[in-house]
């Protein structure tokens, strides 16, 4: 057990990442950079690099991929007390390709992954109750019915013990039908204190078009904070009945993989350290931007010192 319970507890599916070394289609890729991904794992690492103590709840296989992820979390200082290693399990993997326009495509091999078998008994109730913030994503809910049940169980425990609930819809249309996604995401928004959608998925899930209307549709569900992530257009922050636009931090992007997850982790870390939501959002947009200047989801996630240097106008590295 850790000496103290993590302030941030994140739950979901980790993945091993294979990122094409050159632009082009997957079938023409000659080499890959091996890295790590999974939105909730990325969030936990981003929060840790920004100064928060973090822990992760998941299931991995006892294969080489699961071991590599366990070693990653150990290096990053993410507590793995509540990571279950499943004998014979095949840990999920994914491939990233880029096409020269700043966009990227994902190809997954995750069906039947150990994380998809997360269930309510895997939720560490005492750790959720002791945490200051629980982070859940729509992917956690979409990968399997029992994982969806586990996510709702964790959120209910958090609410019963005044643990903040942070929720990122992270909608992946290929994982579940639109009607089911909409119902589950909107119910989750009702259970959350902080909702962190991006504009594209927000439009799909709410039916609204204008950013302010998308934000309002989520805010109407009751969360105290909504941070609508808009990529190069920054973030629209709704809090206390006020809406504030936070401009993006300008960089030359290389790979946007994991930028939204980095925002989530950086935002949570700064909130828990005492920043106002607006201060936390200004910090997090810088962290997310810096993530896009390197390849892969985890490697480019900046630490607190790099974010503060970049925010002050200095070199990030």
C-alpha positions in Angstrom: 0.0 0.0 0.0 1.2 3.6 -0.6 2.2 5.7 2.4 -0.8 7.9 1.7 -3.8 7.4 -0.6 -3.5 9.0 -4.0 -5.2 12.4 -4.4 -6.2 11.5 -8.0 -7.6 8.0 -8.8 -8.2 7.2 -12.5 -9.9 4.2 -13.8 -10.0 2.7 -17.3 -8.1 0.9 -20.0 -4.4 1.2 -20.7 -2.9 0.3 -24.1 0.5 -0.2 -25.6 1.1 2.1 -28.5 2.7 1.6 -31.9 3.2 5.0 -33.5 4.3 4.9 -37.2 7.7 6.5 -37.6 6.7 8.2 -40.9 3.6 9.7 -42.4 1.4 7.4 -44.4 -1.1 4.6 -44.2 -0.8 1.7 -41.8 -0.2 -0.9 -44.5 2.7 1.1 -45.8 4.3 1.8 -42.4 7.9 0.3 -42.2 8.7 1.1 -38.6 7.0 2.1 -35.4 7.9 3.9 -32.2 6.6 1.8 -29.2 5.0 3.8 -26.5 2.0 3.9 -24.2 -1.6 5.1 -24.3 -5.1 4.7 -22.9 -6.9 7.9 -22.0 -7.2 7.4 -18.3 -3.7 6.2 -17.9 -2.5 9.3 -19.8 -4.5 11.4 -17.5 -3.0 9.9 -14.4 0.6 10.4 -15.8 -0.2 14.0 -16.8 -1.6 14.8 -13.3 1.5 13.2 -11.7 3.9 15.2 -13.8 2.0 18.3 -12.8 2.5 17.5 -9.1 -0.5 15.4 -8.0 -0.2 12.0 -6.4 -2.1 9.6 -8.6 -3.2 6.0 -8.6 -4.7 3.8 -11.4 -7.5 1.2 -11.3 -7.5 -1.3 -14.2 -6.9 -4.9 -15.3 -4.0 -5.9 -17.5 -2.7 -9.2 -18.8 0.3 -11.1 -17.6 1.8 -10.6 -21.0 4.8 -8.5 -22.1 2.5 -5.5 -22.8 0.9 -5.6 -19.4 4.4 -5.8 -17.8 5.6 -2.8 -19.9 2.7 -0.8 -18.7 3.3 -1.8 -15.1 6.9 -0.6 -15.4 5.8 2.7 -16.9 3.5 3.4 -14.0 6.3 2.5 -11.6 8.7 4.9 -13.3 6.1 7.7 -13.3 5.2 7.2 -9.7 1.6 6.2 -10.4 0.3 3.9 -7.6 -0.6 0.5 -8.9 -2.1 -1.0 -5.7 -5.4 -1.5 -7.5 -4.1 -2.8 -10.9 -5.2 -6.4 -11.3 -2.9 -8.7 -13.4 -5.1 -11.3 -15.2 -3.4 -14.6 -16.0 -3.6 -15.3 -19.7 -5.0 -11.9 -20.5 -4.1 -10.1 -23.7 -3.5 -6.4 -23.0 -4.9 -4.1 -25.6 -2.7 -2.4 -28.2 -3.2 0.3 -30.9 -1.5 1.8 -33.9 -1.2 5.5 -34.8 -0.7 6.8 -38.4 -0.5 10.4 -39.5 -1.4 12.0 -42.8 0.5 15.3 -43.1 -2.4 17.6 -42.2 -1.9 17.4 -38.4 -4.5 14.7 -38.1 -4.0 11.1 -37.0 -5.8 7.8 -37.3 -6.1 5.0 -34.8 -6.3 1.2 -35.4 -7.1 -0.8 -32.2 -6.7 -4.5 -31.2 -8.5 -4.4 -27.8 -11.5 -6.7 -28.1 -11.7 -8.9 -25.0 -8.9 -7.0 -23.2 -8.6 -7.5 -19.4 -9.7 -3.9 -18.9 -13.0 -4.7 -20.7 -13.7 -7.1 -17.8 -13.4 -4.5 -15.1 -16.4 -4.9 -12.8 -17.8 -3.4 -9.6 -15.8 -5.7 -7.4 -12.6 -4.3 -8.9 -13.5 -0.8 -7.7 -11.5 0.0 -4.5 -14.2 1.6 -2.5 -12.0 2.8 0.4 -9.5 4.3 -2.1 -12.2 6.1 -4.0 -13.6 7.5 -0.8 -10.2 8.7 0.3 -9.2 10.3 -3.0 -9.8 13.9 -3.6 -10.7 13.3 -7.3 -11.9 10.3 -9.3 -11.4 10.4 -13.1 -13.6 8.4 -15.5 -14.0 8.4 -19.2 -16.6 7.4 -21.7 -14.1 4.8 -23.1 -14.1 3.1 -19.7 -17.9 2.8 -20.1 -17.8 1.8 -23.8 -15.3 -1.1 -23.7 -17.7 -3.5 -21.9 -20.9 -3.7 -19.9 -19.2 -4.7 -16.7 -16.7 -1.9 -17.1 -19.6 0.5 -17.5 -21.1 -0.8 -14.3 -17.8 -0.4 -12.6 -17.5 3.2 -13.7 -21.0 4.1 -12.4 -20.3 2.2 -9.1 -17.1 4.2 -8.6 -18.9 7.5 -9.3 -21.6 6.7 -6.8 -19.0 5.9 -4.1 -17.2 9.2 -4.9 -20.4 11.2 -4.6 -21.3 9.5 -1.3 -17.9 10.5 0.1 -17.5 14.1 -1.4 -14.7 12.9 -3.8 -14.8 15.1 -6.9 -15.8 13.3 -10.0 -14.0 14.3 -13.2 -15.5 13.0 -16.4 -14.3 13.1 -20.0 -16.8 11.7 -22.6 -13.9 10.8 -25.0 -16.6 9.5 -27.4 -15.5 6.8 -29.8 -18.4 6.1 -32.2 -16.9 2.7 -33.2 -17.2 1.4 -29.6 -20.9 1.8 -29.1 -24.2 2.9 -30.6 -24.9 6.6 -30.6 -28.1 6.4 -28.5 -26.4 4.3 -25.8 -23.4 6.6 -25.8 -25.6 9.7 -25.5 -27.7 8.3 -22.6 -24.6 7.1 -20.6 -22.6 10.2 -21.2 -25.4 12.5 -20.2 -26.2 10.5 -17.1 -22.5 10.6 -16.2 -22.4 14.3 -16.6 -25.2 14.4 -13.9 -22.9 12.5 -11.5 -19.8 14.6 -12.3 -18.4 17.7 -10.7 -16.1 18.4 -13.7 -17.0 17.5 -17.3 -14.3 17.7 -20.0 -15.7 17.2 -23.5 -14.2 18.2 -26.8 -16.2 20.3 -29.3 -16.6 17.5 -31.9 -18.0 14.9 -29.6 -20.0 17.6 -27.8 -21.8 18.4 -31.0 -22.5 14.7 -31.7 -23.8 14.1 -28.2 -25.8 17.2 -27.6 -27.1 18.1 -31.0 -25.9 21.6 -30.5 -23.6 23.4 -32.9 -22.2 26.6 -31.4 -19.6 26.0 -28.7 -21.6 28.1 -26.1 -24.6 25.9 -26.7 -22.7 22.7 -26.4 -21.2 23.9 -23.1 -24.7 24.9 -21.9 -26.1 21.5 -22.7 -23.5 19.8 -20.5 -23.8 22.5 -17.8 -27.6 22.0 -17.6 -26.9 18.5 -16.3 -25.5 20.0 -13.1 -21.7 19.8 -13.0 -19.9 22.7 -11.3 -17.3 23.0 -14.1 -17.5 22.3 -17.8 -14.3 22.7 -19.9 -15.0 22.4 -23.6 -11.8 21.6 -25.4 -11.6 23.2 -28.9 -8.1 22.3 -30.0 -6.4 25.2 -31.7 -9.3 27.5 -30.6 -8.5 26.9 -26.9 -11.0 26.0 -24.2 -14.4 27.4 -23.3 -14.7 27.3 -19.6 -18.1 27.3 -17.8 -18.1 27.7 -14.0 -20.3 29.5 -11.5 -22.7 30.7 -14.3 -19.8 32.4 -16.1 -18.3 31.4 -19.5 -14.7 32.3 -20.3 -12.7 31.7 -23.4 -9.1 30.5 -22.7 -7.0 30.9 -25.8 -4.8 28.0 -26.9 -1.0 28.2 -26.4 0.6 28.5 -29.8 3.1 25.8 -30.9 4.0 24.0 -34.1 2.1 20.7 -33.6 3.5 17.3 -34.6 1.1 14.8 -33.1 -2.1 15.6 -31.2 -2.4 12.2 -29.6 -3.3 12.4 -25.9 -3.5 16.2 -25.8 -7.0 16.1 -24.3 -5.9 13.6 -21.7 -3.0 15.8 -20.8 -5.4 18.7 -20.3 -7.6 16.6 -18.0 -4.7 15.6 -15.8 -3.0 19.0 -15.7 -6.4 20.7 -14.9 -7.1 18.3 -12.1 -3.6 18.6 -10.6 -3.8 22.4 -10.5 -7.4 22.5 -9.1 -6.3 20.2 -6.3 -3.3 22.4 -5.6 -5.6 25.4 -5.1 -5.8 27.1 -8.5 -9.2 28.6 -9.5 -10.8 26.8 -12.5 -9.7 29.6 -14.7 -6.1 29.5 -13.5 -6.1 25.7 -13.9 -7.5 25.9 -17.4 -4.8 28.4 -18.4 -2.2 26.1 -17.2 -3.8 23.0 -18.7 -4.0 24.5 -22.2 -0.3 25.1 -22.2 0.4 21.5 -21.0 -1.9 20.2 -23.7 -0.2 22.3 -26.4 3.2 21.1 -25.4 2.1 17.5 -25.7 1.4 18.0 -29.4 5.1 18.9 -30.1 6.3 15.3 -29.9 5.1 11.9 -31.0 2.9 9.6 -29.0 0.6 10.0 -26.0 3.0 9.8 -23.0 6.5 10.8 -24.0 5.7 14.5 -24.7 3.6 15.1 -21.6 5.3 18.0 -19.9 6.1 18.3 -16.2 5.1 21.3 -14.2 8.4 23.2 -14.7 8.2 22.9 -18.5 4.6 24.2 -18.5 5.5 27.2 -16.3 8.5 28.1 -18.5 6.4 27.9 -21.6 3.5 29.9 -20.1 6.1 32.6 -19.1 7.3 32.7 -22.7 10.5 30.7 -22.2 11.6 27.5 -23.9 9.6 24.5 -22.7 12.5 22.2 -22.4 
